[in-house]
């Protein structure tokens, strides 16, 4: 289970030496995981299908509880004990790539307006 917060590439900056791990995501599309080379902490993901966005691991923020989820994916594999406090606005049983991409673009446009 991974929780991440999505930012436009220019909204967040990481410094220091990072490693990169390439893999295929649940959608079958290529993804990249960037991590700290010193401690191996996962920092963020990028994906060709979500070009221009960074999927930042929410737990890497000091104030990670400030970021409530708005969407969940692969709900067909959701653990039965995981509950929603009412913040989830979008649910996708599978990857929901194009629907998720449109939501990400809409949210980014709202933040830059």
C-alpha positions in Angstrom: 0.0 0.0 0.0 1.4 3.4 -1.0 -0.1 6.8 -0.2 1.1 9.6 -2.4 0.2 13.3 -3.0 0.4 14.5 -6.6 2.2 17.7 -7.5 3.1 19.4 -10.8 6.8 18.9 -11.5 7.6 22.5 -10.7 5.6 22.5 -7.4 8.1 20.5 -5.4 11.9 20.2 -5.4 14.1 17.4 -4.0 17.8 17.9 -3.4 20.6 15.5 -2.7 21.7 12.2 -4.3 18.8 10.1 -5.4 18.7 6.6 -6.8 16.2 5.5 -9.4 14.3 2.2 -9.8 12.4 1.5 -13.0 9.4 -0.9 -13.1 6.0 -1.5 -14.6 3.1 0.0 -12.6 -0.2 -1.7 -12.0 -1.4 -0.3 -15.3 1.5 -2.1 -17.1 3.0 1.3 -18.0 6.6 2.3 -17.1 7.2 4.0 -13.8 10.2 5.3 -11.9 10.8 5.4 -8.2 13.2 8.0 -6.8 14.8 7.3 -3.4 17.4 8.7 -1.1 20.8 7.0 -1.9 21.9 7.5 1.7 18.9 6.0 3.6 16.8 4.3 0.8 13.7 6.3 1.7 11.2 6.4 -1.1 10.6 10.0 -2.1 8.5 10.1 -5.3 7.4 8.3 -8.4 7.1 9.5 -12.0 5.2 7.8 -14.9 5.2 8.3 -18.6 1.4 8.3 -18.6 1.4 11.1 -15.9 4.0 13.3 -17.6 4.5 16.6 -15.8 3.6 15.2 -12.4 5.4 13.9 -9.4 3.6 11.3 -7.2 5.3 12.2 -3.8 5.2 9.6 -1.1 2.9 11.4 1.5 4.8 10.0 4.5 8.0 11.8 3.4 6.5 15.1 4.5 6.9 16.3 8.1 3.2 17.3 8.1 1.9 14.2 6.2 -1.4 14.2 8.2 -2.3 17.5 6.5 -2.8 15.6 3.2 -6.1 13.8 3.2 -6.7 11.5 0.3 -9.2 12.5 -2.4 -9.1 9.4 -4.5 -8.3 5.7 -4.2 -7.3 3.3 -7.0 -7.3 -0.5 -7.2 -10.2 -0.6 -4.8 -10.9 -4.2 -6.0 -7.8 -5.1 -3.9 -8.7 -2.8 -1.0 -8.0 -4.2 2.5 -11.3 -4.7 4.3 -10.0 -2.8 7.4 -9.2 0.4 5.5 -11.8 3.0 6.2 -12.7 6.4 4.6 -13.4 9.4 6.9 -15.5 11.0 4.2 -12.6 12.6 2.3 -12.6 10.2 -0.7 -14.2 11.8 -3.7 -13.1 9.4 -6.5 -12.8 5.6 -6.5 -11.4 3.4 -9.2 -11.5 -0.4 -9.0 -8.5 -0.7 -11.4 -5.9 1.8 -12.5 -8.5 4.4 -13.9 -5.6 6.0 -15.8 -7.5 8.5 -18.0 -10.0 9.5 -15.4 -7.3 10.0 -12.8 -5.2 12.0 -15.3 -8.2 14.4 -15.9 -8.7 14.8 -12.1 -5.0 15.6 -11.7 -5.1 18.2 -14.4 -8.2 19.8 -13.0 -6.7 20.0 -9.5 -3.4 21.4 -10.8 -5.4 24.1 -12.8 -7.3 25.0 -9.6 -4.0 25.4 -7.7 -2.4 27.6 -10.3 -5.5 29.9 -10.8 
